[in-house]
Amino acid sequence: MRKATALLISALLVTTPGIAQEAPRPDQLAFRDLYKELVETNTTLSSGSCTLAAERMAARLKAAGFVDDQLTLFATPEHPKEGGLVAVYPGTSKSAKPILLIAHIDVVEAKREDWERDPFVMVEENGYFYGRGTADDKAQAAVWIDTLIRFKQQAYKPKRTVKVALTCGEETNGAFNGAEWLAANKRELIDAEFALNEGGGGDSDGKGKILGQSVQVGEKTFANFRLETRNPGGHSSAPVPDNAIYQLANALTKIEAYDFPVEMTDTTRRFFAEAGAARDDETGRAMVALAKNPADKAAEVIANKDPFLHSNLRTTCVATLLDGGHAPNALPQRAGANINCRIFPGHSIESIRDELAKVIGDSGVTITQLAPKRPAPPAPPLAPKVIGPMQKLVSKYWPGLKVIPSMANGYTDATFLGAVGIPTYGIPGMWGDPDGNGAHGLNERMEVRSVYVGRDYMFDLVKAYADKP
């Protein structure tokens, strides 16, 4: 899920429309029931089933009038519980390319003994929906299914075909990934001019005010490298200069001290300019200066004090795991470390490995890329026909706010779609609190108003694209 950008746009405070709690509309209650069913279907890798969740959403669509050839449930024999669903709502135009709405339905593990409430029972309490996946990413998944159901109820005739793909595997590196599988094996099924995804959205102050809305345009690719040193070792009573642990430590120290060069895409340049201009502080002025001149070293020093901004400007590589030695009374024969890199768009994983080798400058340190290998697609364009409708509707729902494009320091399933030529955008709409709403952590939650208002925004946005190819 997205990294909150509230601190970067704190000057843009707008009260949420209708913040006073209202009685839910009948359509909102119907949506709540769908959302609840999805949240309460355990889709963790250890004990859940995305396949069951996909089947339940398909049953909802069939009850609404979808026919079998509009619904594709998929799973592989090797991963029977990690399946997904593609649903197609046909458009009237033969020339307009479809749009694709994607959401992952798998969730991070959650232990009942750690949570205040059962993580797989959706509870509405104090203006929030609680439960694993309420924020990441079942609210969006539920909205996409609900959108198709509402289309059927309205006998809506869009010009564009609208597709929905619910997939598994986004939360677990190395597990079966439904988006990756569809891109590789069923490209024609998900073919679209562009896709809408998680990663964007709003930030609030946690007290009912929306600080900003963003659209995610591009993200980093991740890669893990194994650094390893080896030598014959020996008795610890007779140390020698050739020590595997010291050799590895020297390599890690060089990586620690190295900053990859500053880079900007069209998205990050606009983000630094607009988000920086909204701040009345030293950091904001530095952001604006970097947008004008990425080589401004004085501005870079200031921006680098913020960990998010530092990472948003470049590739980063950091040590995350360490091991070595085989006995307390023996010189180490081997030492190793995991280096996790978040790679700026436009660079291959191989090029970053080569750069690490140059930084280390020691042929005795082996660098091995670890599975899984992710693609590294270019960032999607800041296309006016994609960004324009987002801004128009944000102005309607939250007058005075601008949609600020941002690049994620992490990654989503957009990686796999971008790699096969489907530009993918993380959309505005629902908003989160400054603490991240417990996503990936304890007592995950979404504000009720965020879900309901965001649902309406997202529905209007899909129709805006479907009506005007």
VEXDREN-2710 file (C-alpha; in Angstrom, 1 decimal):
% VEXDREN-2710
k/r/px/py/pz
1/MET/0.0/0.0/0.0
2/ARG/1.0/3.6/-0.6
3/LYS/3.3/5.6/1.6
4/ALA/1.4/8.5/3.2
5/THR/2.3/11.9/1.7
6/ALA/0.4/14.0/4.2
7/LEU/3.5/15.7/5.6
8/LEU/4.2/16.9/2.1
9/ILE/0.9/18.6/1.4
10/SER/-0.1/19.7/4.9
11/ALA/-1.0/23.2/3.6
12/LEU/-4.0/21.9/1.7
13/LEU/-6.6/21.3/4.4
14/VAL/-10.1/20.5/3.2
15/THR/-12.9/19.2/5.4
16/THR/-14.4/15.9/4.1
17/PRO/-17.8/16.5/2.5
18/GLY/-20.6/15.5/4.9
19/ILE/-18.2/14.6/7.7
20/ALA/-21.1/14.3/10.1
21/GLN/-22.0/10.6/10.3
22/GLU/-25.1/10.0/8.2
23/ALA/-27.3/6.9/8.0
24/PRO/-26.0/4.7/5.2
25/ARG/-28.0/4.6/2.0
26/PRO/-29.5/1.3/0.9
27/ASP/-26.8/0.9/-1.8
28/GLN/-24.1/1.5/0.8
29/LEU/-25.6/-1.2/3.0
30/ALA/-25.6/-3.6/0.1
31/PHE/-21.9/-2.7/-0.6
32/ARG/-21.1/-3.1/3.1
33/ASP/-22.4/-6.7/2.9
34/LEU/-20.2/-7.5/0.0
35/TYR/-17.2/-5.8/1.6
36/LYS/-17.8/-7.8/4.8
37/GLU/-17.9/-11.1/3.0
38/LEU/-14.6/-10.4/1.3
39/VAL/-12.9/-9.3/4.5
40/GLU/-14.2/-12.3/6.3
41/THR/-12.9/-14.7/3.7
42/ASN/-9.4/-15.5/5.0
43/THR/-6.9/-15.1/2.1
44/THR/-3.6/-15.4/4.0
45/LEU/-1.0/-17.6/2.3
46/SER/-0.7/-19.8/5.4
47/SER/-4.4/-20.8/6.0
48/GLY/-6.6/-18.9/3.6
49/SER/-7.9/-19.2/0.1
50/CYS/-8.0/-16.5/-2.6
51/THR/-9.7/-19.0/-4.8
52/LEU/-12.7/-19.1/-2.4
53/ALA/-12.8/-15.3/-2.2
54/ALA/-12.8/-15.1/-6.0
55/GLU/-15.6/-17.7/-6.3
56/ARG/-17.7/-15.7/-3.8
57/MET/-17.2/-12.5/-5.8
58/ALA/-18.1/-14.4/-9.0
59/ALA/-21.3/-15.6/-7.4
60/ARG/-22.2/-12.0/-6.5
61/LEU/-21.7/-11.0/-10.2
62/LYS/-23.7/-14.0/-11.5
63/ALA/-26.6/-13.1/-9.1
64/ALA/-26.5/-9.6/-10.6
65/GLY/-26.9/-11.0/-14.2
66/PHE/-23.4/-11.7/-15.4
67/VAL/-23.1/-14.8/-17.7
68/ASP/-20.5/-17.4/-17.7
69/ASP/-18.5/-16.1/-20.6
70/GLN/-18.1/-12.8/-18.8
71/LEU/-16.5/-14.4/-15.8
72/THR/-13.1/-16.2/-15.7
73/LEU/-12.1/-18.0/-12.6
74/PHE/-8.4/-19.1/-12.7
75/ALA/-6.0/-21.1/-10.6
76/THR/-3.1/-23.5/-11.3
77/PRO/-2.9/-27.1/-10.1
78/GLU/0.2/-26.2/-8.2
79/HIS/-1.5/-23.3/-6.4
80/PRO/-5.2/-24.3/-6.1
81/LYS/-5.9/-21.8/-3.3
82/GLU/-4.2/-18.8/-4.9
83/GLY/-6.7/-18.3/-7.7
84/GLY/-8.4/-15.2/-8.9
85/LEU/-11.2/-13.7/-11.1
86/VAL/-11.4/-11.7/-14.3
87/ALA/-14.9/-10.1/-15.0
88/VAL/-15.8/-8.3/-18.2
89/TYR/-18.6/-5.7/-18.7
90/PRO/-18.8/-5.2/-22.4
91/GLY/-18.8/-1.7/-24.0
92/THR/-20.7/-0.6/-27.1
93/SER/-17.6/0.7/-29.1
94/LYS/-15.7/-1.7/-31.2
95/SER/-12.7/0.6/-31.5
96/ALA/-12.4/2.0/-27.9
97/LYS/-9.8/0.0/-25.9
98/PRO/-11.0/-1.4/-22.5
99/ILE/-10.0/-0.2/-19.1
100/LEU/-8.8/-2.6/-16.4
101/LEU/-9.6/-2.3/-12.7
102/ILE/-7.2/-4.4/-10.6
103/ALA/-7.0/-5.3/-6.9
104/HIS/-5.2/-8.0/-4.9
105/ILE/-7.4/-10.0/-2.6
106/ASP/-4.6/-11.7/-0.6
107/VAL/-3.7/-10.3/2.7
108/VAL/-0.8/-10.2/5.2
109/GLU/-0.8/-12.8/8.0
110/ALA/-2.8/-11.9/11.1
111/LYS/-2.7/-13.7/14.5
112/ARG/-5.9/-13.6/16.6
113/GLU/-3.9/-13.5/19.8
114/ASP/-2.2/-10.3/18.8
115/TRP/-5.3/-8.4/17.7
116/GLU/-7.9/-6.6/19.9
117/ARG/-10.6/-8.1/17.6
118/ASP/-10.8/-11.2/15.4
119/PRO/-8.9/-10.1/12.3
120/PHE/-11.3/-12.1/10.1
121/VAL/-14.5/-10.6/11.4
122/MET/-15.3/-7.2/10.0
123/VAL/-16.4/-4.9/12.9
124/GLU/-17.8/-1.4/12.5
125/GLU/-16.8/0.6/15.6
126/ASN/-16.2/4.3/16.4
127/GLY/-16.5/5.3/12.7
128/TYR/-14.1/2.6/11.4
129/PHE/-14.3/-0.8/9.8
130/TYR/-11.8/-3.1/11.4
131/GLY/-10.4/-6.3/10.0
132/ARG/-7.4/-7.7/8.0
133/GLY/-7.6/-6.4/4.5
134/THR/-10.1/-3.6/5.2
135/ALA/-7.5/-1.2/3.9
136/ASP/-5.0/-3.3/1.9
137/ASP/-6.6/-4.1/-0.5
138/LYS/-10.2/-5.4/0.0
139/ALA/-11.9/-2.1/0.1
140/GLN/-10.8/-1.4/-3.5
141/ALA/-11.5/-5.0/-4.6
142/ALA/-15.0/-4.7/-3.1
143/VAL/-15.6/-1.4/-4.9
144/TRP/-14.6/-2.9/-8.3
145/ILE/-17.1/-5.8/-7.9
146/ASP/-19.7/-3.4/-6.6
147/THR/-19.2/-1.1/-9.6
148/LEU/-19.9/-3.9/-12.0
149/ILE/-23.0/-4.8/-10.1
150/ARG/-24.2/-1.2/-10.1
151/PHE/-23.6/-1.1/-13.9
152/LYS/-25.9/-4.1/-14.3
153/GLN/-28.6/-2.6/-12.0
154/GLN/-28.5/0.6/-14.1
155/ALA/-28.5/-1.3/-17.4
156/TYR/-25.5/1.0/-18.1
157/LYS/-24.1/1.0/-21.6
158/PRO/-20.5/2.3/-21.6
159/LYS/-18.5/2.9/-24.7
160/ARG/-15.5/1.2/-23.3
161/THR/-15.4/-2.4/-22.0
162/VAL/-14.6/-2.4/-18.3
163/LYS/-12.7/-5.3/-16.9
164/VAL/-12.0/-6.3/-13.3
165/ALA/-9.1/-8.5/-12.2
166/LEU/-8.9/-9.8/-8.6
167/THR/-5.6/-11.5/-8.0
168/CYS/-3.6/-13.2/-5.3
169/GLY/0.1/-13.1/-4.4
170/GLU/0.9/-9.4/-4.1
171/GLU/1.7/-9.5/-0.4
172/THR/4.1/-12.5/-0.5
173/ASN/7.3/-12.3/-2.5
174/GLY/8.1/-15.6/-4.2
175/ALA/4.5/-16.9/-4.0
176/PHE/2.3/-17.5/-7.0
177/ASN/1.2/-14.1/-8.3
178/GLY/-2.0/-13.8/-10.2
179/ALA/-1.2/-10.6/-11.9
180/GLU/2.1/-12.0/-13.1
181/TRP/0.4/-15.2/-14.3
182/LEU/-2.3/-13.3/-16.2
183/ALA/0.2/-11.0/-17.9
184/ALA/2.3/-14.0/-19.0
185/ASN/-0.5/-16.5/-19.9
186/LYS/-3.8/-14.5/-20.5
187/ARG/-2.6/-11.2/-21.8
188/GLU/-5.6/-10.9/-24.2
189/LEU/-8.0/-11.4/-21.3
190/ILE/-6.7/-8.4/-19.4
191/ASP/-5.8/-6.3/-22.5
192/ALA/-6.6/-2.6/-21.8
193/GLU/-5.5/0.9/-22.7
194/PHE/-4.6/1.5/-19.0
195/ALA/-5.4/0.1/-15.6
196/LEU/-6.5/1.5/-12.2
197/ASN/-4.9/0.1/-9.1
198/GLU/-4.0/0.7/-5.5
199/GLY/-1.2/3.1/-4.5
200/GLY/-2.8/6.5/-4.8
201/GLY/-5.5/7.9/-2.5
202/GLY/-5.9/10.6/0.1
203/ASP/-4.3/11.4/3.4
204/SER/-6.2/12.8/6.4
205/ASP/-5.2/14.3/9.7
206/GLY/-7.1/11.5/11.4
207/LYS/-9.7/14.0/12.6
208/GLY/-11.9/14.4/9.6
209/LYS/-9.8/16.7/7.4
210/ILE/-8.4/15.6/4.0
211/LEU/-4.8/16.8/3.5
212/GLY/-4.5/15.8/-0.1
213/GLN/-5.2/13.4/-2.9
214/SER/-2.5/11.7/-5.0
215/VAL/-2.2/9.5/-8.0
216/GLN/0.6/6.9/-8.1
217/VAL/2.4/7.1/-11.4
218/GLY/5.2/4.7/-11.5
219/GLU/7.0/2.7/-8.8
220/LYS/10.3/1.2/-8.0
221/THR/11.3/-2.4/-8.7
222/PHE/12.8/-4.4/-5.9
223/ALA/15.7/-6.9/-6.0
224/ASN/17.5/-8.8/-3.3
225/PHE/21.2/-9.6/-3.6
226/ARG/23.3/-12.1/-1.6
227/LEU/26.7/-10.8/-0.7
228/GLU/29.1/-13.5/0.4
229/THR/32.8/-13.9/1.4
230/ARG/34.6/-17.2/1.8
231/ASN/38.1/-18.4/2.9
232/PRO/39.6/-21.5/4.6
233/GLY/39.1/-20.2/8.2
234/GLY/41.3/-21.7/10.9
235/HIS/41.7/-21.7/14.7
236/SER/40.6/-18.5/16.5
237/SER/43.8/-18.5/18.6
238/ALA/45.8/-17.5/15.5
239/PRO/44.0/-14.7/13.7
240/VAL/45.0/-13.9/10.1
241/PRO/44.2/-10.8/8.0
242/ASP/42.1/-12.8/5.7
243/ASN/38.8/-12.8/7.7
244/ALA/35.5/-13.5/5.9
245/ILE/33.5/-11.4/8.4
246/TYR/35.8/-8.4/8.2
247/GLN/35.9/-8.6/4.4
248/LEU/32.1/-8.6/4.3
249/ALA/31.9/-5.8/6.8
250/ASN/34.1/-3.6/4.6
251/ALA/31.8/-4.2/1.7
252/LEU/28.8/-3.3/3.7
253/THR/30.4/-0.1/5.0
254/LYS/31.0/1.0/1.4
255/ILE/27.4/0.3/0.5
256/GLU/26.3/2.2/3.6
257/ALA/28.3/5.3/2.5
258/TYR/27.1/5.3/-1.1
259/ASP/24.3/7.4/-2.4
260/PHE/23.0/6.5/-5.8
261/PRO/22.7/9.6/-8.1
262/VAL/19.6/11.9/-7.9
263/GLU/17.1/11.1/-10.7
264/MET/13.7/12.4/-11.6
265/THR/10.9/11.2/-13.8
266/ASP/8.1/13.5/-15.1
267/THR/6.1/12.3/-12.1
268/THR/8.6/12.9/-9.4
269/ARG/9.6/16.3/-10.8
270/ARG/5.9/17.4/-10.7
271/PHE/5.5/15.9/-7.2
272/PHE/8.5/17.8/-5.8
273/ALA/7.3/21.0/-7.5
274/GLU/3.7/20.9/-6.4
275/ALA/4.0/19.2/-3.0
276/GLY/7.0/21.4/-2.2
277/ALA/5.1/24.6/-3.1
278/ALA/2.3/23.5/-0.7
279/ARG/4.8/23.6/2.2
280/ASP/6.0/26.8/3.9
281/ASP/9.3/25.4/5.2
282/GLU/12.9/24.7/4.3
283/THR/12.1/21.3/3.0
284/GLY/9.4/22.6/0.7
285/ARG/11.7/25.2/-0.8
286/ALA/14.4/22.5/-1.3
287/MET/11.8/20.3/-3.1
288/VAL/10.9/23.1/-5.5
289/ALA/14.6/23.9/-6.1
290/LEU/15.3/20.3/-7.0
291/ALA/12.3/20.1/-9.3
292/LYS/13.9/23.1/-11.2
293/ASN/17.5/21.8/-11.0
294/PRO/18.1/18.2/-9.8
295/ALA/21.8/19.0/-9.6
296/ASP/21.2/21.5/-6.8
297/LYS/23.4/20.0/-4.1
298/ALA/22.4/22.3/-1.3
299/ALA/18.7/21.5/-1.9
300/GLU/19.5/17.8/-2.0
301/VAL/21.2/17.9/1.4
302/ILE/18.0/19.4/2.9
303/ALA/15.6/17.0/1.1
304/ASN/17.8/14.0/2.1
305/LYS/17.0/14.6/5.7
306/ASP/13.5/13.2/5.0
307/PRO/13.8/9.4/4.5
308/PHE/10.9/9.3/2.0
309/LEU/12.2/12.1/-0.1
310/HIS/15.8/10.7/0.0
311/SER/14.5/7.4/-1.4
312/ASN/12.1/9.1/-3.9
313/LEU/15.1/10.7/-5.5
314/ARG/17.2/7.6/-6.3
315/THR/17.8/3.9/-6.2
316/THR/18.4/2.7/-2.6
317/CYS/20.2/-0.4/-1.4
318/VAL/20.3/-1.5/2.2
319/ALA/21.5/-4.5/4.3
320/THR/18.6/-6.4/5.8
321/LEU/20.0/-9.8/6.9
322/LEU/23.4/-10.9/8.2
323/ASP/25.0/-14.3/8.9
324/GLY/28.5/-15.7/9.2
325/GLY/30.9/-18.0/11.0
326/HIS/30.4/-21.6/12.1
327/ALA/31.8/-21.9/15.6
328/PRO/32.7/-19.4/18.4
329/ASN/36.3/-20.7/18.5
330/ALA/37.0/-20.8/14.8
331/LEU/37.9/-18.2/12.2
332/PRO/34.9/-17.7/9.9
333/GLN/34.9/-19.7/6.7
334/ARG/32.0/-17.8/5.3
335/ALA/30.0/-14.6/5.9
336/GLY/26.9/-13.3/4.1
337/ALA/24.4/-10.5/3.9
338/ASN/21.2/-9.7/2.1
339/ILE/21.0/-6.4/0.3
340/ASN/17.6/-5.2/-0.6
341/CYS/17.5/-2.6/-3.4
342/ARG/14.6/-0.5/-4.5
343/ILE/15.4/0.5/-8.1
344/PHE/14.5/3.8/-9.7
345/PRO/12.5/3.3/-13.0
346/GLY/14.5/2.9/-16.1
347/HIS/17.3/0.7/-14.6
348/SER/17.7/-3.0/-15.0
349/ILE/18.4/-5.2/-12.0
350/GLU/21.7/-6.3/-13.7
351/SER/22.9/-2.7/-13.9
352/ILE/22.3/-2.2/-10.2
353/ARG/24.2/-5.3/-9.4
354/ASP/27.1/-4.1/-11.6
355/GLU/27.1/-0.7/-9.8
356/LEU/27.2/-2.5/-6.4
357/ALA/30.2/-4.4/-7.6
358/LYS/32.0/-1.2/-8.5
359/VAL/31.1/0.4/-5.2
360/ILE/32.5/-2.6/-3.2
361/GLY/35.6/-2.9/-5.4
362/ASP/36.5/-6.4/-4.1
363/SER/36.3/-9.4/-6.4
364/GLY/36.4/-11.6/-3.3
365/VAL/32.9/-10.5/-2.5
366/THR/30.4/-12.4/-4.6
367/ILE/27.1/-10.7/-5.5
368/THR/24.2/-13.0/-6.4
369/GLN/20.7/-11.9/-7.4
370/LEU/18.1/-13.8/-5.5
371/ALA/14.7/-14.9/-6.7
372/PRO/12.1/-13.7/-7.5
373/LYS/13.2/-11.5/-10.3
374/ARG/10.8/-8.7/-11.0
375/PRO/10.4/-6.8/-14.2
376/ALA/11.6/-3.1/-14.3
377/PRO/9.1/-1.3/-16.6
378/PRO/9.3/2.4/-17.3
379/ALA/6.9/4.7/-15.5
380/PRO/3.6/5.3/-17.2
381/PRO/3.0/8.7/-18.8
382/LEU/1.3/11.6/-17.1
383/ALA/-1.4/11.3/-19.7
384/PRO/-4.0/14.2/-19.5
385/LYS/-6.8/11.8/-20.5
386/VAL/-6.0/9.7/-17.4
387/ILE/-5.1/12.4/-14.9
388/GLY/-7.7/14.9/-16.1
389/PRO/-10.9/13.0/-15.0
390/MET/-9.2/12.3/-11.6
391/GLN/-8.6/16.0/-11.1
392/LYS/-12.1/17.0/-12.2
393/LEU/-13.8/14.7/-9.8
394/VAL/-11.4/15.6/-6.9
395/SER/-12.4/19.2/-7.4
396/LYS/-16.0/18.1/-7.1
397/TYR/-15.6/15.9/-4.0
398/TRP/-12.8/18.0/-2.3
399/PRO/-12.9/21.5/-3.6
400/GLY/-9.5/23.2/-3.6
401/LEU/-7.4/20.1/-3.7
402/LYS/-5.0/19.2/-6.6
403/VAL/-4.3/15.7/-7.6
404/ILE/-0.5/15.4/-7.0
405/PRO/1.3/12.7/-8.9
406/SER/3.7/10.6/-6.9
407/MET/6.0/7.6/-7.4
408/ALA/6.0/4.8/-4.9
409/ASN/9.2/3.8/-3.2
410/GLY/7.8/0.3/-3.0
411/TYR/6.0/-1.7/-5.6
412/THR/2.6/-3.2/-6.5
413/ASP/1.2/-5.5/-9.1
414/ALA/1.4/-2.6/-11.5
415/THR/5.0/-3.9/-12.1
416/PHE/3.7/-6.9/-14.1
417/LEU/1.1/-5.0/-16.1
418/GLY/3.5/-2.2/-17.0
419/ALA/6.0/-4.9/-18.2
420/VAL/3.4/-6.1/-20.8
421/GLY/2.4/-2.6/-22.0
422/ILE/-0.5/-1.7/-19.8
423/PRO/0.2/1.6/-18.0
424/THR/-1.2/1.4/-14.5
425/TYR/-2.2/4.1/-12.1
426/GLY/-2.9/4.1/-8.4
427/ILE/-6.0/6.3/-8.1
428/PRO/-7.3/9.0/-5.7
429/GLY/-10.4/8.4/-3.6
430/MET/-10.3/6.7/-0.3
431/TRP/-8.1/8.3/2.4
432/GLY/-6.1/7.0/5.3
433/ASP/-4.9/8.3/8.7
434/PRO/-1.4/9.5/9.5
435/ASP/-0.5/6.2/11.2
436/GLY/-1.2/4.1/8.1
437/ASN/-4.4/2.5/9.4
438/GLY/-2.7/-0.6/10.6
439/ALA/-2.1/-2.0/7.1
440/HIS/0.4/-4.9/7.4
441/GLY/0.2/-4.5/11.2
442/LEU/-2.3/-4.8/14.1
443/ASN/-5.9/-3.8/14.1
444/GLU/-6.1/-2.8/10.5
445/ARG/-9.0/-0.4/9.8
446/MET/-10.6/2.0/7.3
447/GLU/-12.7/5.0/8.2
448/VAL/-16.3/4.4/7.3
449/ARG/-16.7/7.7/5.6
450/SER/-13.5/7.1/3.6
451/VAL/-14.9/3.8/2.3
452/TYR/-18.3/5.2/1.4
453/VAL/-17.2/8.5/-0.1
454/GLY/-14.2/6.9/-1.8
455/ARG/-16.6/4.3/-3.3
456/ASP/-18.7/7.0/-4.9
457/TYR/-15.7/8.8/-6.2
458/MET/-14.3/5.6/-7.7
459/PHE/-17.6/4.7/-9.4
460/ASP/-17.8/8.2/-10.9
461/LEU/-14.2/7.9/-12.1
462/VAL/-14.7/4.6/-13.9
463/LYS/-17.8/5.9/-15.6
464/ALA/-15.9/9.1/-16.7
465/TYR/-13.4/6.9/-18.5
466/ALA/-15.9/4.4/-19.8
467/ASP/-18.1/7.1/-21.3
468/LYS/-15.3/9.0/-23.1
469/PRO/-12.7/6.8/-24.7
END
